[in-house]
Amino acid sequence: MKLNQYQLGRSFPAAFAPGSQLQQLRVFCTQFSSADESWNAAPTADKGDLLKECNGRVLALSDRGACDVELLMNGGFSPLEGFMNQETYKHVVLNARLPNGTLFGLPVVLDTMDEFLKPGQKVALEYKARVLAVLEIDSKWIPDKPLEAYHCYGSTLLEHPGVQMICMERGKYYLGGNVYGLELPARDIPCATPSEVRAQLPKNAVSSIARCPPQDD
């Protein structure tokens, strides 16, 4: 997503004290509304008892959301078994650790604009017309996005891609809860699970592993 002139004008110089930056970004986030609705009609095919418990509730995943679901399913986000609930989210934002002390640098949450989903419900997670998983909602909340941006990325500038993603691309609500995987998303390039990568690494030897972080156009 590219910022237009108005949005660039709402970026906040580093000269501002952190408290002032946070307050101004909160004002922007309050005024900014996303037109992207992530609620779709339920698929017609019967996918078993788990999907029946969703009662027709389906959330369409973004590319980023589908990647997160895939990593939850294949162990890439171990020890997580689903999207972080509100308590875990707050702990990770403020401490970069899970409540049990495990190092975890960024929160893993599912965002939505849907007003009607609530804790205790199950919802099917759909990506490109395929249901990848079912989320059992444990918590739903309105996050303090500027605070998240400041603690996670050390910035409240809207030019920062991480701040843009949190404050301008994510929906109003965050959802947390266990994820029950059904199928992995189809990929155009070969992908290996963490266990498959470990199996390919040389034993009793030092290896250098690099990754290319996801980039938005």
C-alpha positions in Angstrom: 0.0 0.0 0.0 1.4 3.4 -1.0 0.6 6.5 1.1 -1.1 9.4 -0.6 -0.1 13.0 0.1 -2.6 13.5 2.9 -1.5 10.3 4.7 2.2 11.3 4.4 1.2 14.6 5.9 -0.1 12.7 8.9 3.2 11.1 9.6 4.9 12.3 12.8 8.5 13.6 12.9 11.0 11.9 15.2 11.3 15.2 17.1 8.0 14.5 18.8 8.3 12.8 22.2 7.1 9.2 22.2 3.9 10.1 24.1 3.0 12.8 21.6 3.7 10.4 18.7 1.4 7.8 20.2 -1.4 10.3 20.8 -1.2 11.6 17.3 -1.2 8.2 15.8 -4.1 7.2 17.9 -6.1 10.1 16.5 -5.2 9.0 13.0 -6.2 5.4 13.7 -9.5 6.5 15.1 -10.2 8.5 11.9 -8.9 6.0 9.4 -11.5 3.4 8.4 -10.8 0.4 6.2 -13.1 -0.4 3.3 -12.0 -4.0 3.2 -14.6 -6.3 4.6 -13.3 -9.8 5.4 -16.7 -11.6 5.8 -17.8 -13.9 3.0 -20.7 -16.3 2.5 -20.3 -19.8 3.7 -19.0 -22.5 1.3 -21.7 -24.9 0.1 -19.7 -28.1 0.5 -20.1 -30.1 3.7 -16.6 -30.4 5.3 -17.5 -32.4 8.3 -18.6 -31.9 11.9 -16.0 -29.2 12.6 -17.3 -26.9 9.9 -20.9 -27.7 10.9 -20.1 -26.1 14.2 -19.2 -22.9 12.4 -22.9 -22.5 11.5 -22.0 -20.8 8.2 -19.5 -18.3 9.7 -16.5 -17.8 7.3 -13.7 -15.3 7.4 -11.8 -14.6 4.2 -8.0 -14.6 4.9 -5.6 -12.1 3.4 -2.3 -13.3 2.0 -0.7 -12.5 5.3 -3.4 -14.2 7.2 -3.1 -17.4 5.1 0.6 -17.4 5.7 0.0 -17.1 9.5 -2.5 -20.0 9.4 0.0 -22.1 7.4 2.8 -21.4 9.9 0.5 -22.3 12.8 -0.4 -25.6 11.1 3.1 -26.7 10.1 4.9 -25.7 13.4 6.5 -22.6 12.1 5.0 -20.6 15.0 5.7 -23.3 17.6 4.8 -23.4 20.5 1.6 -21.6 19.4 -1.4 -23.7 18.6 -3.5 -20.8 17.4 -3.8 -17.0 17.2 -2.8 -15.2 20.4 -5.5 -14.3 22.8 -5.7 -10.8 24.3 -3.6 -11.6 27.4 -0.8 -13.3 25.4 -0.9 -10.5 22.8 -0.4 -7.8 25.4 2.5 -9.8 27.0 4.3 -10.2 23.7 3.8 -6.5 22.7 5.2 -5.3 25.9 7.9 -7.9 26.6 8.6 -9.7 23.3 8.0 -13.0 25.2 5.1 -15.4 25.8 3.6 -15.4 29.3 5.7 -18.5 30.1 8.9 -16.6 29.2 9.5 -18.1 25.7 11.1 -15.5 23.4 8.5 -14.4 20.8 9.2 -11.1 19.0 5.9 -10.2 17.4 2.3 -11.0 18.1 0.4 -13.4 15.9 -3.2 -12.3 15.6 -6.1 -12.5 13.2 -7.7 -9.2 12.4 -11.3 -8.6 11.2 -13.8 -5.8 10.6 -16.7 -8.1 11.5 -18.9 -6.8 14.3 -20.8 -10.0 15.0 -18.1 -12.7 15.7 -17.7 -13.3 19.4 -15.8 -15.6 21.8 -17.1 -19.1 22.0 -17.9 -19.3 18.3 -16.1 -21.3 15.6 -15.4 -19.7 12.3 -14.0 -21.2 9.1 -10.9 -19.6 7.7 -11.1 -19.4 3.9 -8.4 -18.5 1.4 -8.9 -18.4 -2.4 -12.2 -20.4 -2.1 -10.6 -23.1 0.0 -11.2 -23.6 3.8 -7.8 -24.0 5.4 -8.8 -24.2 9.0 -11.3 -23.4 11.7 -10.7 -20.9 14.5 -12.3 -21.4 17.9 -12.6 -17.8 19.1 -11.2 -17.4 22.6 -11.1 -13.6 22.7 -11.9 -10.5 20.6 -10.7 -7.0 21.3 -10.0 -3.6 19.9 -6.2 -3.3 20.1 -4.1 -0.2 20.9 -2.5 -0.2 17.5 -0.2 2.8 18.0 1.2 1.2 21.2 1.7 -2.1 19.3 3.5 -0.3 16.5 5.7 1.6 18.9 6.8 -1.4 20.9 7.1 -3.9 18.0 8.7 -1.6 15.4 10.1 1.2 17.5 8.3 3.8 15.4 5.0 5.6 15.0 5.8 6.9 11.5 3.3 6.0 8.9 6.0 5.6 6.3 7.3 2.6 8.2 5.8 -0.5 6.5 5.1 -2.2 9.8 3.2 0.8 11.2 1.3 1.0 7.9 0.3 -2.7 8.2 -0.9 -2.4 11.7 -2.7 1.0 11.6 -4.0 1.1 8.0 -4.3 -2.5 6.7 -5.5 -4.5 9.7 -9.2 -4.6 10.7 -10.7 -2.9 13.8 -10.8 -6.1 15.9 -8.3 -8.8 16.7 -9.3 -12.5 17.2 -7.5 -15.1 19.3 -8.0 -18.8 19.8 -7.0 -22.3 18.8 -6.7 -23.1 15.1 -7.7 -26.5 13.8 -6.0 -27.1 10.5 -7.8 -28.7 7.5 -5.5 -28.2 4.5 -2.4 -26.1 3.7 -2.7 -23.3 1.1 -1.6 -24.2 -2.4 1.7 -22.5 -3.3 3.3 -21.8 -6.7 6.8 -22.4 -5.4 8.2 -25.3 -3.4 7.7 -24.9 0.3 9.1 -27.0 3.1 7.8 -27.3 6.6 10.1 -26.6 9.6 10.6 -30.3 10.2 11.4 -30.9 6.6 14.0 -28.1 6.7 15.6 -29.5 9.8 15.8 -32.9 8.2 17.8 -31.4 5.3 20.3 -29.6 7.5 23.7 -31.3 8.0 24.1 -33.0 11.3 26.8 -32.1 13.8 27.7 -29.0 11.7 27.2 -25.3 11.9 24.8 -24.0 9.2 23.9 -20.4 8.2 20.2 -19.9 7.6 18.8 -16.8 6.0 15.3 -15.8 5.2 13.7 -13.1 3.0 11.0 -11.2 4.9 7.6 -10.7 3.3 7.5 -7.6 1.2 4.4 -5.6 0.2 4.1 -4.0 -3.2 
